[in-house]
Amino acid sequence: QVQLVESGGGLVQAGGSLRLSCAASGRTFNTYRMGWFRQAPGKEREFVAALTWRAGTTYYAESVKGRFTIFKDNAENTVYLQMNSLKPEDTAVYYCADQRTPNSRGATSSWAYDYWGQGTQVTVSS
C-alpha cells in the first residue's frame, strides 16, 4: 500500500504562484511514476504533469507547459508541482497519483495510476 498526502493548495490571484507537495509513505520503493491531475467543478479529471521516478522523464499537459514544473525529492519521497503564472482556469482540486509499474496506458491517463491522494484545492481569482 502507498499513502499519498497533498498539501500547498490555497487561494491566489491570477499571475501568482503556488507549490503543491505530495508526500508518499508506505511501499514507496517501487514507484514507477508520479503524476498530478486536477478536477474542476462539473468537469472530468484531467492530466496535468507526470514524472518517471528513476529516469526523471517529465510530461506536461499543453495547457500548463512553460508555467508548471514537476520535480521530486528522493530522500523525502515527495513530488512537487511548482505552478507559476496561474490563471483562473487553473482552479481545481489537484490530486497526486502513483503508478507502480509501466503499462500501456502511459503517463497521461488516470487509469494508469494505482494510488491517489485526497486532493488539495487551488483557487485562482481574477
C-alpha positions in Angstrom: 0.0 0.0 0.0 1.0 3.6 -0.7 -0.4 6.6 1.0 -0.2 10.0 -0.7 -0.9 13.3 1.1 -1.1 16.5 -0.9 -0.6 20.0 0.6 0.1 23.5 -0.6 -3.2 24.5 -2.1 -4.9 27.7 -1.4 -6.3 31.0 -2.9 -4.0 33.1 -5.1 -4.5 35.9 -7.5 -4.1 35.5 -11.2 -0.4 35.7 -12.1 0.6 34.3 -8.8 2.4 31.1 -7.8 1.8 28.1 -5.6 3.8 25.0 -4.9 2.0 21.7 -4.2 3.6 18.9 -2.4 2.7 15.2 -2.4 4.3 13.1 0.3 4.3 9.4 -0.2 4.6 6.8 2.5 4.3 3.0 2.7 5.7 0.8 0.0 7.2 3.7 -2.0 10.4 2.0 -3.1 8.8 0.5 -6.2 7.2 3.7 -7.6 7.5 3.9 -11.3 5.8 7.2 -12.0 4.1 10.0 -10.1 1.6 12.3 -11.6 -0.6 15.3 -10.9 -4.2 15.5 -12.1 -6.9 18.1 -11.5 -10.6 18.3 -11.5 -12.7 21.4 -11.8 -16.4 21.5 -10.8 -18.5 19.9 -13.4 -15.5 18.7 -15.4 -13.7 15.4 -15.7 -10.4 14.8 -14.1 -7.6 15.8 -16.4 -3.9 15.2 -16.6 -1.5 18.0 -15.5 2.0 16.6 -15.2 3.9 13.4 -14.5 7.5 12.3 -13.7 9.0 8.9 -14.2 10.8 8.4 -10.9 14.1 6.8 -11.8 14.6 8.2 -15.3 13.4 11.7 -14.4 11.3 12.0 -17.6 8.6 14.6 -17.3 5.3 15.1 -19.1 3.0 18.1 -19.2 -0.4 19.0 -20.4 -0.3 21.6 -23.2 -2.3 24.0 -21.0 0.4 24.1 -18.3 3.6 23.8 -20.3 6.0 26.6 -19.5 4.1 27.5 -16.4 4.2 24.4 -14.2 7.2 22.3 -13.2 7.1 18.8 -11.7 10.1 17.7 -9.6 11.0 15.4 -6.8 12.9 14.9 -3.7 14.1 11.3 -3.5 15.2 11.5 0.1 11.8 12.7 1.2 9.7 10.6 -1.2 8.0 13.8 -2.2 6.9 15.1 -5.6 6.2 18.7 -6.1 4.3 20.8 -8.6 5.5 24.4 -8.9 2.8 26.5 -10.5 3.6 29.9 -11.9 1.6 32.5 -13.8 -1.6 30.9 -12.5 -4.8 31.6 -14.3 -8.4 31.4 -13.2 -8.9 28.3 -15.4 -6.3 26.5 -13.2 -8.8 26.5 -10.4 -9.5 22.9 -9.4 -8.8 20.2 -6.9 -5.4 18.9 -7.6 -4.6 15.2 -7.0 -1.3 13.4 -7.0 -1.1 9.8 -8.1 1.3 6.9 -8.0 1.9 4.4 -10.8 3.5 1.2 -9.6 4.6 -0.3 -13.0 4.7 0.8 -16.6 1.7 -0.1 -18.6 0.1 0.6 -22.0 -2.0 3.5 -20.6 1.1 5.7 -20.5 1.7 8.7 -18.3 -1.4 10.9 -19.0 -4.3 8.5 -18.4 -5.7 8.5 -14.9 -6.3 4.7 -15.4 -2.6 4.2 -15.4 -2.2 5.1 -11.8 -2.7 2.8 -8.8 -2.9 5.1 -5.8 -4.4 8.6 -5.3 -4.2 11.3 -2.7 -7.2 13.1 -1.2 -6.7 16.2 -3.2 -5.9 19.9 -2.4 -7.9 22.8 -3.6 -6.4 25.5 -5.7 -8.4 28.6 -6.4 -7.1 31.4 -8.7 -9.0 34.7 -8.5 -9.1 37.1 -11.5 
